[in-house]
């Protein structure tokens, strides 16, 4: 009975969902109590003048500069996530966002040169141990699925003066933009100035140092485009009505 009720609720967000037959009612009850605990923890935000809207907080979640954090609906921050919104613009979570345990979402690492912002779109899932920096600005589009240990660094150190320690030289900030509907594998690193187009797939372990076009499969160190996610093939689809000869048209086939 409990599984049926939860199935109906989950299908409101994910149509067609069904529990695997191996998932017992005991497991479902355990998960339900865990989510209930996460939901109740979110009500500590009331003491900061905020009323949570379907927010779920894991154990030991740390939120710094709460007034500069925006939450959509059904946001999940798992255990030991640290969000520091010391920046010029907010950290924004869209609807139905999940951030894996032990991740760090940090706009600024210094107080003398504040960072810009971090914006995460709707329906985004990010695996455990991610590091998202916001110094030059970080934007992640809707519907992205991201593996563990993602690392985004929208800032670079200048090292052109050999007489001055690098730590005392200035930084450059251009920002990072990740498009919608991207699949990013585990242990991917994305550096400052990079724009990743929509519908891209980035292989595990890639280091992305330059911008990539939409609909690309990307991999390597440094990363490069390996192929397109859309393969154009010529196929015979009709015959001419006038001379009875085949007419060739191009169709797009997803790889």
PEZI-V377674 format. One record per backbone hydrogen bond with DSSP energy under -0.5 kcal/mol. CO is the residue of the C=O (numbers start at 0). NH is the residue of the N-H. E is the energy in kcal/mol with one decimal. If there is no record, write none. Layout:
CO,NH,E
CO,NH,E
This chain:
0,4,-2.1
1,5,-2.6
2,6,-2.3
3,7,-1.8
4,8,-1.9
5,9,-2.9
6,10,-2.0
7,11,-0.6
8,11,-1.1
9,12,-1.3
9,13,-2.9
13,16,-1.6
19,22,-1.9
21,23,-0.7
23,27,-1.9
24,28,-2.3
25,29,-2.2
26,30,-2.5
27,31,-2.2
28,32,-2.2
29,33,-1.9
30,34,-2.3
31,35,-2.1
32,36,-2.3
33,37,-2.0
34,38,-2.4
35,39,-2.4
36,40,-1.9
37,41,-1.1
37,56,-2.3
39,42,-1.2
40,43,-1.9
41,44,-1.8
42,45,-1.4
43,46,-1.2
44,47,-1.6
44,49,-2.1
45,48,-1.9
49,51,-0.6
51,53,-0.6
52,73,-0.9
55,76,-2.8
57,60,-0.9
58,79,-3.0
61,63,-0.5
61,82,-3.1
63,84,-2.4
64,67,-2.1
65,68,-2.1
67,90,-2.2
69,92,-2.9
72,95,-3.6
74,55,-2.8
75,77,-0.6
75,98,-2.8
76,57,-3.2
77,80,-1.4
78,101,-2.2
80,61,-2.6
81,83,-0.5
81,104,-2.9
82,63,-3.3
82,84,-0.6
83,106,-2.3
84,86,-1.7
85,114,-0.7
89,91,-0.6
89,117,-1.2
90,69,-3.0
91,119,-2.9
92,71,-0.8
93,71,-0.7
93,96,-0.5
94,122,-3.1
96,75,-3.2
97,125,-2.6
98,77,-2.4
99,102,-1.2
100,128,-2.3
102,81,-2.3
103,105,-0.6
103,131,-2.7
104,83,-2.7
105,133,-1.6
114,87,-2.7
115,88,-2.6
116,137,-1.4
117,91,-2.7
118,139,-2.8
119,93,-1.6
120,93,-0.7
121,142,-3.0
123,97,-2.4
124,145,-2.5
125,99,-2.0
126,129,-0.6
127,148,-2.7
129,103,-2.8
130,132,-0.6
130,151,-2.6
131,105,-2.3
133,115,-1.6
133,116,-1.0
134,115,-0.8
136,175,-2.5
137,118,-2.8
138,177,-3.1
139,120,-2.1
140,143,-0.6
141,180,-2.9
143,124,-2.1
144,183,-2.5
145,126,-1.3
146,126,-0.6
146,149,-0.7
147,186,-3.1
149,130,-2.9
150,189,-3.0
151,132,-1.7
152,154,-1.8
152,191,-0.9
153,135,-0.9
155,171,-2.5
159,161,-0.8
160,163,-1.4
164,167,-1.9
164,168,-0.6
165,168,-1.3
169,157,-2.5
171,155,-2.5
174,192,-1.5
175,138,-2.0
176,195,-3.1
177,140,-2.1
178,140,-0.6
179,198,-2.8
181,144,-2.3
181,183,-0.6
182,184,-0.5
182,201,-2.7
183,146,-2.7
184,187,-0.8
185,204,-2.1
187,150,-2.2
188,207,-3.2
189,152,-2.4
190,193,-1.2
193,176,-2.2
194,196,-0.5
194,211,-2.6
195,178,-2.2
196,199,-0.6
197,214,-2.8
199,182,-2.5
200,202,-0.5
200,217,-3.4
201,184,-2.6
202,205,-1.7
205,188,-2.5
205,207,-0.6
206,208,-0.7
206,221,-0.5
206,222,-2.9
207,190,-2.4
211,196,-1.7
214,228,-2.3
214,229,-0.6
215,200,-2.7
215,217,-0.6
216,225,-3.5
216,226,-1.2
217,202,-3.3
218,223,-2.0
219,206,-1.9
223,218,-2.0
226,216,-3.2
228,230,-0.5
228,254,-1.8
229,231,-0.5
230,232,-0.6
230,252,-2.2
232,234,-0.6
232,250,-2.1
234,236,-0.6
234,248,-1.8
237,246,-2.0
239,243,-0.7
244,239,-3.1
245,247,-0.5
246,236,-1.1
246,237,-1.0
248,234,-2.1
250,232,-1.8
252,230,-2.2
